[in-house]
Amino acid sequence: MNGQHTSSPAVDAGATFLDVPAPPGARNLLANGSFENGTTGWSVNVGGGTLTADPFVYSGTQYFAAGTVAAGFAEQTIDLLAAGFSTASLDGHGLAAIFSGRIRSVAEALPDDGRLVLTFLNGSGAAIGSPVTLTALDTTDRWELVGGRALLPVGTRSIRYRFEATRRTGSTNDCYLDGAILDVRSTTAAPDVGAYGATVTGDIEVLEGKLKLLTNRVAYSTIEVTFQARGNAALHDQPIRLPFPWLGELGLPKLLNLGSQ
């Protein structure tokens, strides 16, 4: 119903790591997240690179493949201060890392395994606490969306995003990554689900609902008016113009007497 979006149970119920469509205001701190420029911006294992064979491409024309190694990886470390975040905001308990990636394996007797590993680093590059690890289901018929959200611990100055692929069958490592995303947003940020989930239209409806609420408050507001006594204003000494000339010829005394007769 129009104007009722803010009361819907779908509000703020969406996954923060949603990538299609991305929530309004979302950005990707990773460079070359879809590997359209090869492995530029990434640190990868020896022999790691990109493939273009269909139907495996998730978006664009390329995706990451570890090659023939038993344990492959692709990683980036993002300097949050260089990305525009202040020390106060990073240590203010108000930010969360939103990360995701599309992972897919080749159909084999035992599909090769993939996972995402997120590590928070302090100013010296040392890890803060334990890494956040999300393991893929090793799907072979689609690109699985693997992602999550993690609060930034105090002292975080950079974040390491890492994809790991483990070979379990054959001579090639056939677990792939595409559409890698890392963002840092407010802990209160949450997209909606349903028809207006993760859309600008949803945000507009929320604003319209808030505007309607404010309008109703104004309509029922009480306005206080204060009257203050002032002296008589001086009248300018100018002749009074009557609508008909004959009224002036009749004279004011006669006019007043007409009213009493």
C-alpha positions in Angstrom: 0.0 0.0 0.0 1.2 3.5 -0.8 2.8 5.2 2.1 2.9 2.0 4.2 6.4 0.8 3.1 8.0 1.9 6.4 5.7 -0.4 8.4 6.4 -3.4 6.2 8.2 -6.4 7.8 10.4 -6.5 4.7 12.1 -3.2 5.7 15.8 -3.8 6.6 15.4 -7.5 6.2 17.6 -8.0 3.1 21.1 -9.4 3.0 23.7 -6.6 3.3 26.1 -8.4 0.9 23.5 -8.5 -1.9 25.2 -7.9 -5.2 22.3 -8.0 -7.8 21.1 -5.4 -7.5 23.6 -3.8 -5.2 22.0 -1.8 -2.3 21.8 2.0 -2.9 25.0 3.7 -2.0 27.1 0.6 -2.1 30.6 0.7 -3.6 33.4 -1.8 -4.2 36.7 -1.0 -2.5 38.4 -3.8 -4.4 40.1 -3.0 -7.7 39.2 -5.1 -10.7 36.7 -7.2 -8.7 35.4 -9.0 -11.8 38.9 -9.7 -13.2 38.1 -7.9 -16.5 41.7 -6.7 -16.4 43.2 -10.0 -15.7 44.7 -10.2 -12.2 45.7 -6.5 -12.1 45.4 -5.2 -8.5 45.4 -8.8 -7.1 48.2 -10.9 -5.5 47.7 -14.4 -6.7 49.5 -17.8 -6.5 52.1 -18.8 -9.0 50.3 -19.9 -12.2 47.1 -18.1 -11.2 45.3 -16.2 -13.9 41.9 -15.8 -15.6 39.8 -17.9 -17.9 37.1 -16.9 -20.3 35.4 -20.2 -21.2 31.6 -20.2 -21.3 29.3 -21.0 -19.6 31.3 -20.3 -16.5 31.7 -16.5 -16.8 29.4 -14.9 -14.2 29.7 -11.3 -15.4 31.8 -9.7 -18.1 34.3 -11.9 -19.9 36.7 -13.3 -17.3 37.0 -14.9 -13.9 39.9 -16.1 -11.7 41.3 -19.6 -11.9 44.2 -20.8 -9.7 45.7 -23.0 -12.3 47.3 -26.4 -11.5 48.4 -25.7 -7.8 46.9 -27.7 -5.0 46.1 -24.6 -3.0 45.5 -21.4 -4.9 44.6 -17.9 -3.8 43.8 -14.3 -4.9 43.9 -11.5 -2.4 43.9 -7.7 -2.0 44.6 -5.6 1.1 42.6 -2.3 1.3 44.0 0.6 3.2 41.0 2.2 4.8 42.6 5.5 5.7 43.7 5.9 2.1 40.1 5.0 1.1 38.8 8.1 3.0 37.9 6.7 6.4 39.0 8.6 9.5 40.7 7.1 12.5 37.7 8.2 14.6 35.2 6.5 12.4 37.2 3.3 12.2 37.4 3.1 16.0 33.9 4.3 16.6 32.1 0.9 16.6 29.9 2.2 13.8 31.3 0.5 10.7 31.0 -3.0 9.3 32.8 -4.8 6.4 30.4 -6.1 3.8 32.1 -8.7 1.5 31.1 -11.3 -1.1 32.1 -13.2 -4.2 30.6 -15.5 -6.7 32.2 -19.0 -6.5 31.7 -22.0 -8.7 33.4 -25.4 -9.2 33.6 -27.8 -12.1 31.5 -30.9 -11.8 33.9 -33.7 -10.7 33.7 -36.7 -8.5 34.7 -34.5 -5.6 34.4 -30.8 -6.6 37.3 -28.5 -5.7 36.7 -26.4 -2.7 36.5 -22.6 -2.3 36.2 -20.1 0.5 36.5 -16.4 1.3 38.7 -15.2 4.2 38.5 -11.7 5.6 41.2 -10.4 8.0 41.3 -7.1 9.8 44.7 -5.6 10.2 46.1 -2.9 12.5 48.4 0.0 11.5 51.4 -2.4 11.6 49.7 -4.9 9.3 49.2 -7.5 12.1 45.9 -9.4 12.2 43.3 -8.4 14.8 41.6 -11.4 16.2 40.7 -14.4 14.0 39.9 -14.1 10.3 36.3 -14.5 9.2 36.0 -17.5 6.9 33.0 -18.4 4.7 33.2 -21.7 2.9 31.3 -22.2 -0.4 29.0 -25.1 -1.1 31.1 -26.0 -4.2 28.1 -25.7 -6.5 28.7 -26.9 -10.1 25.6 -25.6 -11.8 25.6 -21.9 -10.9 27.7 -19.2 -9.4 27.0 -19.3 -5.7 26.9 -16.0 -3.8 29.1 -16.3 -0.8 29.2 -13.3 1.5 28.7 -11.8 4.9 29.1 -8.9 7.3 31.6 -8.3 10.1 32.0 -5.4 12.5 35.3 -3.6 12.3 37.2 -4.1 15.6 38.9 -1.2 17.2 42.3 -0.6 15.7 41.4 -1.7 12.2 43.3 0.3 9.5 43.1 -2.1 6.6 41.3 -5.2 5.5 42.6 -8.3 3.6 40.1 -9.9 1.2 41.3 -13.4 0.2 39.9 -16.2 -2.0 41.3 -19.7 -1.4 40.8 -22.6 -3.7 41.7 -26.2 -2.8 42.2 -28.9 -5.4 40.5 -32.2 -4.5 40.2 -34.0 -7.8 42.3 -34.1 -11.0 45.4 -32.1 -11.9 43.8 -28.7 -12.2 42.3 -26.5 -9.5 38.8 -25.9 -10.8 37.2 -23.7 -8.2 36.7 -20.2 -9.6 36.0 -16.7 -8.3 34.1 -13.8 -10.0 32.3 -10.6 -8.9 34.4 -10.0 -5.8 33.1 -7.2 -3.6 34.3 -5.5 -0.4 32.6 -2.4 1.1 32.6 -0.7 4.5 29.3 0.8 5.6 27.5 1.9 8.7 26.3 -0.9 11.0 22.8 0.5 10.6 22.8 0.0 6.8 20.4 -2.7 5.8 18.6 -3.2 2.4 14.9 -4.2 2.2 13.5 -7.4 0.7 10.5 -7.9 -1.6 9.5 -5.7 -4.5 11.4 -2.7 -3.3 14.4 -4.5 -2.0 17.8 -2.8 -2.7 16.2 -0.3 -5.0 16.2 3.5 -5.1 12.4 3.3 -5.3 12.4 1.7 -1.9 14.4 4.5 -0.5 12.1 7.1 -2.0 9.1 5.4 -0.4 10.7 5.4 2.9 11.4 9.2 2.6 7.8 9.8 1.4 6.6 7.9 4.5 8.7 10.1 6.8 7.5 13.2 5.0 3.9 12.2 5.5 4.6 11.6 9.2 6.1 15.1 9.5 3.2 16.6 7.6 0.7 15.0 10.0 2.6 16.3 12.9 2.6 19.9 11.5 -1.2 19.6 10.9 -1.8 18.8 14.5 0.7 21.3 15.9 -0.5 24.2 18.2 0.5 27.6 17.2 0.8 30.2 20.0 -0.1 33.8 19.1 0.7 36.7 21.4 -1.0 40.1 21.1 0.7 43.2 22.4 -0.9 46.6 22.9 0.5 49.4 20.8 -0.3 53.2 20.6 -2.6 54.7 18.0 -1.0 55.1 14.7 -0.9 58.7 13.4 -3.1 59.4 10.4 -1.7 61.4 7.5 -3.5 64.7 6.9 -4.9 63.9 3.5 -8.4 64.5 2.1 -10.8 61.5 2.2 -12.0 60.5 -1.3 -15.7 59.6 -1.4 -17.0 57.4 -4.2 -19.4 60.0 -5.4 -18.8 63.8 -5.7 -22.3 64.7 -4.5 -21.5 63.0 -1.2 -18.8 65.6 -0.6 -21.1 68.4 -1.5 -23.8 67.1 0.9 -21.3 67.4 3.8 -20.5 65.1 6.7 -23.0 66.6 9.3 -25.9 66.0 6.9 -24.8 62.4 6.2 -24.7 61.7 9.9 -28.1 63.2 10.4 -29.5 61.0 7.6 -28.5 58.0 9.6 -30.5 59.2 12.6 -33.7 60.1 10.7 
